[in-house]
Amino acid sequence: MQEDSSRSPSYTVACEDYVHVVEFSPFTSGTPASLLAYGGNQYVVVGTCLFQEEDVEIEGVEFHVLRAFHHELRVDALAWSPESRLDRTPTIRFCTAAADRRLRLLTSDLQDRHEVKVLEGHTSYINHLVFEPTEGKQIASVSDDHTCRLWDLDGDKIITLRLRSPGISVCWHPEDVFKLMVAEKKGTIRFYDLGTQQAILSLDCGQSPLMSADWCLTNTIKVGAVAGNDWLIWDITRSSYPQEKRPAHRDKARLFRWSRANENLFATTGCPGKISSQLLIHHLGHPQPVTIGSATVGSGLSWHRTLPLCVIGGDRKLCFWMTEM
């Protein structure tokens, strides 16, 4: 398990408030810059990021705020729609979850049109959500109410999958729109066929509580998770039990996210401590983390769409770490 020797962020961006969630859009914006949203108490800011690795004329990072959205409560989770683009007619669309057990679908043309649709139905805390990645016409969300629910953009529930424990993470297959991965707190990860609404495969952590899981979308036979202090990796073609498992964080791990640029790179965060949260970036070929970072009361974790760069939110700033491939 890692002690200190942590590395300062490669780049930081100042924010006006504490950042609770931060998400790079996993989809192209239609421009060289990446879309990024961050949120906290009663607000979401949407902007674009361009890094010096992408444009030699930039020093560090160039962050432009496109719009700040009022949000009635603290934002607890956020997902981007693939319909968000900045070329042609700019459209921003994302969905949030908050403690009032509601989802909010926000759509804006960054000019006069600004719509908020409230999606109601969950009866407990919503832990994670995702858009269908090819067209973005559906949203899946998982909750402490032991369900995974699928919604259309009008806010109607299409499918409810009954779970055996709280739903922690949900991921959609990048090409096969009928395949959905749902991770449950008691340590089971199931893959569903949405056509039949049946589970077609399940993985077992062998421990609980499972805190976070992610499907490697660049190589969909790989699944990763954190439970207890450990990270776990599965090859779903080989076994329902993890192929690799290592202790990572002293005070329990909180989030697991695969890089979108390299299928062997992933990051984990520790549960926020009294002062700071630990970030570890791991490479499957290396026994030790390749990068150790920390952020004051850090929260959230997201990877850039094409660079080996991840971000976590913190106290009035965003912290970015660039990793060598």
Solvent accessible surface area in square Angstrom, and as a share of the most:
residue,aa,sasa,rsa
1,M,108,0.48
2,Q,31,0.14
3,E,97,0.43
4,D,103,0.53
5,S,101,0.65
6,S,61,0.39
7,R,101,0.37
8,S,85,0.55
9,P,38,0.24
10,S,41,0.26
11,Y,26,0.10
12,T,70,0.41
13,V,17,0.10
14,A,90,0.70
15,C,12,0.07
16,E,171,0.77
17,D,57,0.30
18,Y,69,0.26
19,V,0,0.00
20,H,32,0.14
21,V,13,0.07
22,V,1,0.01
23,E,33,0.15
24,F,1,0.00
25,S,2,0.01
26,P,46,0.29
27,F,43,0.18
28,T,56,0.33
29,S,3,0.02
30,G,31,0.30
31,T,50,0.29
32,P,116,0.73
33,A,17,0.13
34,S,13,0.08
35,L,1,0.01
36,L,0,0.00
37,A,0,0.00
38,Y,12,0.04
39,G,0,0.00
40,G,0,0.00
41,N,95,0.49
42,Q,90,0.40
43,Y,34,0.13
44,V,0,0.00
45,V,16,0.09
46,V,0,0.00
47,G,0,0.00
48,T,13,0.08
49,C,0,0.00
50,L,26,0.13
51,F,0,0.00
52,Q,78,0.35
53,E,81,0.36
54,E,64,0.29
55,D,48,0.25
56,V,146,0.84
57,E,158,0.71
58,I,17,0.09
59,E,167,0.75
60,G,15,0.14
61,V,31,0.18
62,E,74,0.33
63,F,40,0.17
64,H,104,0.47
65,V,91,0.52
66,L,60,0.30
67,R,66,0.24
68,A,64,0.50
69,F,3,0.01
70,H,132,0.59
71,H,3,0.01
72,E,107,0.48
73,L,59,0.29
74,R,101,0.37
75,V,0,0.00
76,D,19,0.10
77,A,9,0.07
78,L,9,0.04
79,A,10,0.08
80,W,9,0.03
81,S,0,0.00
82,P,22,0.14
83,E,51,0.23
84,S,1,0.00
85,R,65,0.24
86,L,30,0.15
87,D,35,0.18
88,R,191,0.70
89,T,107,0.62
90,P,48,0.30
91,T,34,0.20
92,I,0,0.00
93,R,35,0.13
94,F,0,0.00
95,C,0,0.00
96,T,0,0.00
97,A,1,0.00
98,A,1,0.01
99,A,59,0.45
100,D,33,0.17
101,R,115,0.42
102,R,87,0.32
103,L,0,0.00
104,R,8,0.03
105,L,8,0.04
106,L,2,0.01
107,T,4,0.02
108,S,0,0.00
109,D,33,0.17
110,L,42,0.21
111,Q,139,0.62
112,D,138,0.72
113,R,102,0.37
114,H,67,0.30
115,E,88,0.40
116,V,76,0.44
117,K,82,0.35
118,V,63,0.36
119,L,2,0.01
120,E,101,0.45
121,G,25,0.24
122,H,10,0.04
123,T,99,0.57
124,S,35,0.23
125,Y,81,0.31
126,I,3,0.01
127,N,41,0.21
128,H,37,0.17
129,L,4,0.02
130,V,34,0.20
131,F,3,0.01
132,E,11,0.05
133,P,26,0.16
134,T,70,0.41
135,E,110,0.49
136,G,0,0.00
137,K,99,0.42
138,Q,58,0.26
139,I,0,0.00
140,A,0,0.00
141,S,0,0.00
142,V,0,0.00
143,S,0,0.00
144,D,52,0.27
145,D,27,0.14
146,H,75,0.34
147,T,2,0.01
148,C,0,0.00
149,R,23,0.08
150,L,2,0.01
151,W,1,0.00
152,D,39,0.20
153,L,32,0.16
154,D,103,0.53
155,G,18,0.17
156,D,83,0.43
157,K,92,0.39
158,I,81,0.41
159,I,20,0.10
160,T,42,0.24
161,L,7,0.03
162,R,182,0.66
163,L,14,0.07
164,R,167,0.61
165,S,10,0.06
166,P,27,0.17
167,G,0,0.00
168,I,22,0.11
169,S,4,0.02
170,V,0,0.00
171,C,10,0.06
172,W,3,0.01
173,H,23,0.10
174,P,32,0.20
175,E,133,0.60
176,D,49,0.25
177,V,50,0.29
178,F,114,0.47
179,K,70,0.30
180,L,0,0.00
181,M,0,0.00
182,V,0,0.00
183,A,0,0.00
184,E,0,0.00
185,K,84,0.36
186,K,101,0.43
187,G,1,0.01
188,T,19,0.11
189,I,0,0.00
190,R,22,0.08
191,F,4,0.02
192,Y,15,0.06
193,D,41,0.21
194,L,13,0.06
195,G,53,0.51
196,T,83,0.48
197,Q,81,0.36
198,Q,113,0.50
199,A,50,0.39
200,I,91,0.46
201,L,70,0.35
202,S,50,0.32
203,L,2,0.01
204,D,52,0.27
205,C,4,0.03
206,G,61,0.59
207,Q,47,0.21
208,S,67,0.43
209,P,46,0.29
210,L,0,0.00
211,M,43,0.19
212,S,2,0.01
213,A,1,0.00
214,D,22,0.11
215,W,7,0.02
216,C,0,0.00
217,L,82,0.41
218,T,77,0.45
219,N,38,0.19
220,T,35,0.20
221,I,65,0.33
222,K,27,0.11
223,V,0,0.00
224,G,0,0.00
225,A,0,0.00
226,V,0,0.00
227,A,0,0.00
228,G,13,0.13
229,N,43,0.22
230,D,21,0.11
231,W,11,0.04
232,L,0,0.00
233,I,9,0.05
234,W,1,0.00
235,D,19,0.10
236,I,35,0.18
237,T,96,0.56
238,R,171,0.62
239,S,46,0.30
240,S,45,0.29
241,Y,126,0.48
242,P,33,0.21
243,Q,90,0.40
244,E,56,0.25
245,K,111,0.47
246,R,82,0.30
247,P,71,0.45
248,A,3,0.02
249,H,2,0.01
250,R,127,0.46
251,D,94,0.49
252,K,97,0.41
253,A,0,0.00
254,R,88,0.32
255,L,24,0.12
256,F,0,0.00
257,R,38,0.14
258,W,10,0.04
259,S,3,0.02
260,R,75,0.27
261,A,31,0.24
262,N,26,0.13
263,E,59,0.26
264,N,51,0.26
265,L,0,0.00
266,F,0,0.00
267,A,0,0.00
268,T,0,0.00
269,T,7,0.04
270,G,6,0.05
271,C,35,0.21
272,P,73,0.46
273,G,32,0.31
274,K,201,0.85
275,I,133,0.67
276,S,48,0.31
277,S,3,0.02
278,Q,34,0.15
279,L,0,0.00
280,L,0,0.00
281,I,0,0.00
282,H,8,0.03
283,H,35,0.16
284,L,39,0.19
285,G,65,0.62
286,H,94,0.42
287,P,98,0.62
288,Q,109,0.49
289,P,25,0.16
290,V,59,0.34
291,T,8,0.05
292,I,21,0.10
293,G,0,0.00
294,S,44,0.29
295,A,4,0.03
296,T,64,0.37
297,V,51,0.29
298,G,4,0.04
299,S,20,0.13
300,G,16,0.15
301,L,2,0.01
302,S,2,0.01
303,W,2,0.01
304,H,3,0.01
305,R,88,0.32
306,T,72,0.42
307,L,25,0.13
308,P,15,0.09
309,L,0,0.00
310,C,0,0.00
311,V,0,0.00
312,I,1,0.01
313,G,0,0.00
314,G,0,0.00
315,D,51,0.27
316,R,138,0.51
317,K,73,0.31
318,L,0,0.00
319,C,1,0.01
320,F,0,0.00
321,W,0,0.00
322,M,29,0.13
323,T,5,0.03
324,E,153,0.69
325,M,126,0.56
